[in-house]
Amino acid sequence: MIDRRVLLGGAAVLVVSAAAWSASQPAPDASAGEPVGGTPAPVTHAATAATAPTALQRDDLTPADRARVADVTAPAADFSKAEPFELMQAGATTIKKLINADIFSHPSANLTFEGRQNFLIGNGLFRKDWVSAPSSTQASDGLGPLFNARSCQACHVKDGRGTIPGFEVSERPDSVALLMRLAVPPAPGAVATVPQTPGSDKTVDRSQAVDVGDPVYGVQLQNFAVAGMPGEGSLDIQYTQVPVALAGGESATLMQPRYRIADLGYGPMHPDVQISPRLAPPMIGLGLLEAIHENDILANAARVHADGVSGKPNWVHDGTTGKRVLGRFNWKAAQPTVAQQSAVAFSNDMGLSTPMFPSHYGDCTPAQKQCFEMPHGAQPRLGDEEVPGRLMDFVATYSSNLAVPERRDIDDARVLAGKQVFYAANCVACHTPKYVTRRDAERPEHRFQLIWPYTDLLVHDMGDGLADGVSDGEANGREWRTPPLWGIGLTKTVNPQATWLHDGRARTLLEAILWHGGEAQASRDRVVAVSPAERADLIRFLESL
């Protein structure tokens, strides 16, 4: 029998009080020095202990609220049972629906009637197939001239993860969900010229640059084009098997990818270009992530963690305000809002203009002169852009309110044991379990919700194995945002062909863990070192999220 009090070298597991979350609960007596509810006094695990800063206070909470929030978001207290409200991992937005392939496609449970109507309109736009201009369907034309997909849903399969081309050559049709970002590193100390809106240039400081694209092919490779133009190229992937020995006589095989861009349609790329594959991530819970208070994320960065974990915020350019703001979305936290992430995808992935990115020519560069000679789909009677602001509002409502399903099997002994391994391995140093969202969040349905996304929304050095050499904002070529884990156990229910990590190289959750390096190397090594039963429990816990 495994002694759950002594894991990974005999260190005790963190135990902290966590009173049940309730809007009517009185504030705990912070001066008494006693845990609320009579739970055991704190005991520290050497791996998971972290020193929390006190200066970064939230401006949306009263002192009593701050005490309540600190109590309810404290690390797990007791691994013999589930925590209060852990089942509802997205607060009142959590859905309880039949588990099937559509489980990621439901609206937030607490949306108003009007909100649900707007969600449904947004759903239609998200699934809509766009066509090239001119077309008899004038409200649906404007695709391209260069593009990766005809619809949002083509990449985000049933609002979940996209599908990579396949690990076997015979399984490699044209991929639309695995995009290739392109970047040419600027000279040290140089000021970078970055396209603020596709088709135009704006000189900004390098720290504000989302990317520095290839001078001919832009910031992203578009493998498709409208009739009369060539696509930019095709992607070739070769995999090398990498065996990994695990404690207890087990082993795993990782798939190391090597990428090559072939069939270039517009001549050679810049000799220093870096390429970064990016797989479409799941869409659930995005509005709640946007509703996390900035100071809670900055507090994550200020904490002193064991194992040399030191995540940092990615400060990026807000296309609406022009300000330098905190990034939260995409694989390197290079977009600050759901609305901006959506507008970037419309521009780069489908070549469609929006109020935030008003060029009708997407990622076309001046070197691609034919691109700017093609017709666009903007209709004066509908607006100045191919996707007017009102339609983008519907898309943002939809993307912000794809609901997180409730947890499963939270009281199962193996799930609880796996949760303890998750804490003991110090996975929580980056995958911060829980937050209470802002009281003044933009969308009422997201306000003051206890949520469990398991992310710090910071970027971390993940080592050589995952490095892509591409910078986004202040995230360098070795850094990646900690992805949220909620819903991860339903990944293959939604898309049976789905895989994990930024480029889909991990075929299993264990493979995803084994690719961790850099700041996460110590946690990865602990997972390698535990018994087969404990590793199985860890995966069982992840599958319950």
N, C-alpha and C positions, 0 to 999 in steps of 0.2 A: 504493500500500500504506500502511496506517495504521501509524505507528510507535507500538507499544504501550508504549514507554518514556517517551513524551512525550504527555500527554493534557491537554486542557483548559487551554491556556495555557502548556504546557511544563513543568509541575511534575512531578518524579519521583514514582513510586508507592511507597508504603510497603512495605518488605521486612523482615520479622521472622522469626526462626527459629521453627519449629514442629515439634518432634520427634514421631515417631509415638506415638500414645496406647497405653499398655499398662499393665495393673495391675501387671505384674512389672518394669517399667522402673525402674532406679535414678534417684534424684533427680539433676537436672542440677547441675553445679558452678556455682553462681551467682557465686562469687567469682572465677572464672577470667576473666570478661569476654569469653568467646568463645561464639558461637552453638553450640548442640548439633548434632551431626551434620555439621559442616563446611559448613553453609549460609551464604549470603552475610551479611555484616554489615548491620545495619539501615540503611535509607535512608528518609528521611522525605518524605512527600507533604504539601505545605502545607495541603491541604484536609482530610486525614484525620487529621493528627496530633492527639493528645489527651494531656493530662497526667493520669496515673492516680494516685489517692490511695494512700497506703501504710498509713493508720491503720485501715481497715476490714478486719480480718482475720476469716476464718471460724473458728468455734470447733469445727467438726467435722473439721478436718484437722490432721495433724501438720505440722511445718515442711517435711519432705521432700515430703509431699503438696501443700502449698501451692506449692512450687517446680515440681512436675510440672504442676499445674493451670495455673499462670501460663504455663508454656511451651506447653502444648497449646492454650490458648485465646488465644494471641497472634494478632494480625491476620494475614491471608494473607501468605505469604512469597514465593510464586513463582506468577505468573499464567500460566506456560507449562504447568502441570500441576495436577491436582487435589491438594488437601491430603490427608494421611493420614486415613483414616476418614471422609472427607467424604460418601462414598456412604451410610453408615449415619447419616442425619441425626438420628435419635432414639436413638442408641446401641443397646443390646441389645434395646430394645423395637421397633426398626424392623422393618417387615414387607416381605417380597419376595413379592408376589402379582401375579396377572394384573391388568393395568390395565383396569378397567371401571368402571361406575357405582357399584359397591359397594366401591371401593378405600378409602374412609374408614370402613368399617364393620367392620373386623377388629380383634380384640383384640391387645394388646401381645404381641410374639413370645415374650417371656420369662415370661409368666404361668404360674403353676402350674396343675395340673389343677383344684384347688379354685377358684382365681381365675377360670379360664375358665367354670366352672359358674356362679359368681356373676355374671360378665359377661353370660352368656346370659340369666339371669333379669332383670338390669338392662335388657338389650336389649328383652325383652318388655314391661317397664314403660315404656320410652322410646317404644315404638311403639303402646302401648295407647291406644285411643279411650275416653275417659271419658264418662259420661252423667250427666244430671241426676238428682237424688234426688226421690222414692223410685224404686227400680228393682228388678227381680227379680235383677239382677246386683249384689248388694250390695257386692261387693269392687271394683266399678268405678264406683260412683255418687258424686255429690258435686260434679260439674262446676258451676262458677259460684258464685253466680247470674250474675255478669258474667264474661265470658271473651273471650279472643282466639282460642284454638285448643282442640281436643279432645285433642291429643296433643303430645308434644315433637317427634316426627318431622314433624308438620305444618308446623312452622317451620324446623327444621334438616333440609332435604331430604337424605335418605340420609346424614345426619350431616355434611353440608356447609353451604354458605351457603343462606339463604332466597332467595325470589323476590319481587321488588317487583311491584306491580300491572302495570307495563308503561309504555313510553314513548309508546305510542299509545293514544288513548281506547278503541279497539276491543279493546285487550289488557288491560283493567283489570277483571278480576273482583274479588270481595271478597278482600282480602289478609289473610293471617294472619301472615306472616313479618315484615312491616314494622310495628313497633309505634310508638306515639306516646307518648313520655314527656311529662309535664306538670309544670310547676314555676312557682311564684310566688316571685319573689325576696324574701327578707326585707328589712326596712328595715336600713340600715347600722348595725351594732353591736347589732342585735336578737338575742334568743334565739329560735330557731326551734322550733316544735312539730312534731315529725316522727313519723309512725306507726312505732313500733318493731315492732309486729306489726299486720298489717292489722285494722282494726276497733277499735283502741285507740290512745291518744295517749301519747307520752312526751316531756317537754321535755328537749332536749339542746342542747349548744353547737353553733353553726352549723358549726364545723369537723368535727363528727362526723355531720352530717346527710347521708344518702344523697340525699335530695331533699325539697323542700317542695311537696307536691301541691296541686292545685286544691281549694278547700274543698268543692266538690260532686263533682267527677269523680276525685279522688284523684291518684295519681302516674302513672297510665297510662290511656289511653283504651281501654276494652274495647268493641269494635264488635258483640259478640254478647251475648245474654242467654238465660236459660232461658225456657221457655214461661210467659207471663203477665207478663213484664217487657220493657220496651224496652231495646235496646242503647244505649250512650252516644252513639254518633254514627258518622259515616262519614268517610273521608278522601278529599279531592280533591287531586290533584297536577297542576300545570301546569308545563311545561318551556319554557325559552327557550334557543335555541341560541346558544352563545358560541364564535366562531371563534378559533383560536390559530395564529399563524404560527410555523413551526419552521425552523431553519437547514437549508440545502440545498434550499430550494424546497418543502418539505413543509408540510402544515397539518393541524390536528385540529379537531374540533368538540366542545365540551363541552356538557353538558345541565344548565342551571341550574334546580333545582326551586323551586317555590313551593307551600307547603302550606296547605290550608284545611280546617278541620273543619266538616262540615255535618251537618244532621239531628240536632241535639243533643236527646237524649232526656230531659234533666232540667233544662232551663232554661239560661240563659247561664253561660258560664265567667267566672272572675275577670277583670277588665279587664287585669290585668298578666300573665296567664298566658303562659308561654313553652312552645312545643312543640318537641320534638326527635324526629325519626324515628330509629329504631334497627332495623337489619336483623339477623336472626339470623345469627351468625357460624359458621364451621366448628367442629367439636367435637374435632378430632384434637389429641393432644399435651397436653391440659390438665393431666393429672397431673404431667407432667414440668415444666411451668411452675410448678406449685405447689411442686415439689421444688427449684427454684432457691433458693440460700441468700439470705436477706434482705440480707446485707451485700454480695453481688455486685450486687444491684439498687441499693442505696444508693451503692455505688462508682460505678455508672454516673452517678448524679446528681451525684456529687462531681467527676467528671472535667471538665476545662476543654477544651471543643471549639472548633474553628474555626467561623466563620459565625454566632456568637451562639447556638448550640444549647445549651439549658440545661434539660433535662428535669427533672421533679421527681416524687417519690413522691406517691401519693394515699393519705393516711391516713384510714381508714374505721372504722366500728363493726363489731366481731365480734359477731354475734347469739348465739353460744354462750357466749363468755367475758365479753362486755360490755366488752372492752378496745378501745383504739384501736390498730389494726394496719395493716399495709401492704396496700393493695388491689392486685389483680393481674388480675381478670377483668371482663368486659364492656367496652364501648367507651370508658369513662372510668376503667377500673381501680377501679370502685366496690365490688367484692365481693372478699373476701380469700381465699376457698376455693372449690373446686369444689362442695362440699356446700352452702355458703350460696348460691352462684349458682343451684344447682338448686332450692333451697327457695324463693328469691325468684321463680323462674319458675313453679313450681307454684302459688304464691299469686297473683301478679299476672296471669299469662298464662292460667291455667286455674281460678283461684278454689278451689284445693284446699288444705286445711290439712295442716301437717306439724308435727313437734315444735318446729322452730325458729320457725315462723310459725303458731301454733295456731288462729287465727281461721278459722272455716268459711266466712267471707264474703269472702275475698280482699281486693280493693281497694275494697270498698263503703265509703262514707263515711256519717257520721250524717245527712247531708242526703238520703240515698237510703234512707228508712225501709223501703220495701217490700222492699229487699234482705235485711234482717235478719228478715223474716217468712217467707222461703222455707225449705223443708226442706233439711237438709244430709245428707251421706252417711256421717258417722262411725258406726261400728258398735261398740258396747261390747265385743262378744266379740273384735273385731279390734284395738281400741286406741282411744285418745281422739281420734285425728285421722283424717281421710279417707285420708291416706297415712302410715301408721305408720312409726316410726323404722327398723324392719328393712327395709321397702321402700325407704326413702330411702337406706339403706346400699347396697342393690343398684344404685340409680340412680347413686350417687356412684362406685361401683366401675366401672360401665359408662362413665360420662362421663370418668373419670380414665384409662381404658385404651383409648380408641379410638386405634389405632396410626397413627403417621406412616409413609407409604410411603418406600421408599428413593429416593434421587435418581436421575435419568436423565441420561445423556449428560454426565457430569461431566468427561470428558476431551475433549469436542468443542471444537475450536478457537474456534468462535463463542461457545460457552458461557463459556469461559475469558476470551475478550476482553470479553464482557459483564460478567463478574465484576469485571474490572479497571475498567470504566467505573463500576460500582456503588461501588467503593472510591474512585475518583478524584472522583466527584461528591459524595462525603462522605455517601452514604446510610447508611453504617455508623455515623455519629454517633448515630443513633437506632435503626437496625436492627442492634443488636449481634449479630454472627453466632453466637457459641457460648459455652457454659457447661459446667461439670461440676457435676452436681446434688449435693445433700447426701449425705454418707455415711450420715446418720441420717434420711433421708426416711421419712415415715410408711409408705409402701407399699414393700416390699422390691424390687419390680421397677423402681422409679424411682431406686434408690440408686446414686450414683457413676457416672452415665452421662455420656459426652461427647455433647452435643446441639447442634443448629444451628438454633435457632428464628428467628433474625434479629429480635429485639426487645429493647429495654431494659426493658420493662414499666413505663416511666415515662409521664407525660402531658406533652404539649408544646403550645405555642401554634401552631396550624396556620393562623392568619390569618383574615381576615374571610370569605373564600369558604366556609369550612367551619364557621364559628362558629354555634352554636345558641342561645346565651344561657342554657343550662341548666347549673347546677352539680351535681356529684355528689361528695360528700365535699369534698375540697380542690381538686378539678379544677374550673376555672371554665368559663364559657360559650364560651371560645375553645380550650380544651385537650382533647386526645384522647390515649388510650393508643396507643403504637406497636403496631400489630397484628403478630403473628407472620407470617412469610412462608412457613414450611414448608408444603408441599402446595399452594401458590397456583397452580402450573402445572397442577394437575389439577382446578381449580375447575369448569370447564365439562364435564369428563369425568363428574363426579358429578352436576352439575345444569346442563344446557345453557342454561338461562335465567338462570343466576346472573350477578350483576354485583358491583362492588366499591365500597368505602368504606362508611361507617356507614349511609348511606341508599340505597346501591345506585345512585347517580347515574352512576358510571363504568362505561361499557360495555366498556372495554378496560383493560389494565394501563397503557398509555400515558396514557389519560385520568385514571386514578387518580393517576399521578405529576404530571400537569399541574394537578391541583387542589391540590397542596401549596403552602402559603403560610406566613407567619409564620416560625418558626424553620427551616422547610424550604425557604424561598423560594430561597436560594442554590443548593441542590442541584437544585431544580426548574429553575432558570435554566440550570444547566450542562447538564442533559439537553436542554433546548431548543436550546442552542448547539452541541452536538456534531453530527457528520455523520449523515446518515441511516443509514449502515452501522453506526455506533457505537450509535445508538438501537436499531436492530434487534438488535444483539448484546446490549444490556442486557435487552431483552424476552426474548430467547432464554435468557439466564441465569435470569431470574425464572421462566420456564416450566419450567426444569429442577428447580426446588425442590419 
